[in-house]
Amino acid sequence: MSLLEITNATLKFGGVVAVNDLSLSVEEGEVYAIVGPNGAGKSTVFNLISRFYEPFSGQIMFDGQNLLDRRADAVADLGIARTFQNIELFDHATVLQNLLVGRHRHRRTNMIEEMLFTPRVRREEKKHREAVERVIDFLDLQPYRNKMIAGLPYGVRKVVELGRALASDPRLLLLDEPASGLSVEETQDMRWWIDDIRKQMGITVLMVEHDMGLVSGVSDRVLALADGAKLAEGTPAEVQSDPAVIAAYLGTGAA
Amino acid sequence: MRIHFKTSYEHDIRLFPDWWSFFVYAALVAVAVILPWLLDDFFLGEVTNVLIWAIAGLGLMLLTGQTGQASLGHAAFLAIGCYSCIIGMENGLPFLLAFPLAGVITGIFGTLFSIPAVRLHGIYLAIATIALSVLADDIIVLLEPWTDGVSGKFAPMITIFGIEIERWTTPDRFYWLVLAVTILCTLFYRNLLRAPLGRAFAAVRDSEVSATAMGVHIAFTKAAAFGLSCAITGLAGALMGFYAGAFNNETFSIVISISLLMMIVIGGLGSIHGAFFGAIVIAFLPQALSMATDTIGGMIGGGNVAIPGLESGVFGAILILFILFEPMGIYGRWLKIRTWFELFPFARKDMFKRQKSYLKTERLR
């Protein structure tokens, strides 16, 4: 059984069909990339999985559980973490605090205990901080640990957002354009991290990305999307040489 | 500059980052405890007033500074706290029971108010909370059998284990009571900040979309913020009632709500220090102004002159100046001064310049 399975999902905004009868399945342990021109519905697919949008029809299953039964804030409990295309960090908090919010799904204490800061809260806090420190170590974020997000450069924010998602110990990681706005070197770093996330941490990655170098470098399977519908699916090389994909990106030349 | 070399997770969690700051705050508390022997009754009363405002400020800070929900209705919650504590005591409850109960009752009202409030954002929430402030006045009049309406109520004597506490006859005891409540509220607030709920508050403030994606239940978190904020405000309201001695439907007017919000903006949004700094300004400014007009009036030979609207004019001017030149409030300014000294001579002028924020993902709702 696939880890994530979307079956015949359709979403319309007024007359615009953002996602059209789309089916895809992501296997446990793979890196699955979605590519496509702007407005193809890639981010919309992510927002469907995050339950920010309600599909018109179709089904989304995660590890045998129906995602559509859950509220948006209960999706994280299943072990699905995500990043955003335009970076949605908590600007007026430090890097450390941002990563600790990523631990929210592991919160075991209630409001009263936290107000009194009981020994249990203290123990839990230490566990959270241990987990966060592992992420900081993995992503080399040590120099920024206590810095406010508001003062950090774009590239670092991108990494912090990845860190926040990783801090939640996810099973499925959704990366919305992890390399957008990054320099060549930073993109290279991102590539190794995605590789390590999959191989060392055993986390399944589903990503949307425009940088074909990165996509063909890390992903096992690629889905090409145009106008909300599946254009081609297969290994990076297969998708890149698919005539329909080339037509969608470059036009057919027949005019 | 003090460098914190951290060797355990405990370093990140504990209340004070190092011994130095522990001693600073310990010294501050020690001075606060012996203050009744250092000041005369008038100034002790003024300091008590500052502390009561600071508690109310902490309450609003939790909601507005921490969770990002503006409220112009907190005078209503002050009133609920005040009336429920004193009505409780009139019905035979001891202070030690009636006082926390007042906090709980106000907290429950706050949580109930959060049900419509979670659907409102920004300016719309501010408008809805103004309605609350306006309504409170009328509701107090309507509930005359309990509240005695326009004729108002008198605060009874507080008795804790046989010790009598009253604002005029034993100002020192009343001061210590207020100080104890202040320290407790500050401690609770501080504890929340280093725990998951406090971070969830900040997450809701900065980005509801990604807070949701991280598993934060927005409505519950906002309800918790409203509940806690109003509970603390209710405690402050009860103390305000005892401080004033007598109060009626006009005591907790919308002006109090506005002053509260102004106070935390001037003090510095989002910080505990800000609530205290703001309280000092709000509570001392009227006294400072009346002293100033007395002195100036004496100098020009006019005796005691009263200038109508002077207080609100000066308050407004201060608020405008802060928003223009120091949006981070007094605490923000204090941080800058401290950093300048710590880094001397390496501080640069642009160090605190705020960076333009990047484009946010379009709102999904």
Interface residues (C-beta under 8 A of the other chain):
Chain A: N47 S50 F52 Y53 R71 A72 D73 A74 V75 A76 D77 A81 R82 F84 Q85 N86 I87 E88 L89 F90 D91 H92 A93 L96 Q97 L100 V101 G102 R103 H104 R105 R107 T109 M111 E114 M115 L116 F117 V121 R122 E125 K126 H128 R129 E130 E133 A150 G151 Y154 R157 R164 S168
Chain B: Y9 E10 D12 I13 F188 N191 L192 R194 A195 P196 L197 G198 R199 A200 A202 A203 R205 D206 S207 V209 S210 A211 T212 A213 M214 G215 V216 H217 I218 A224 L228 G270 R354 Q355 S357 Y358 L359 K360 T361 L364
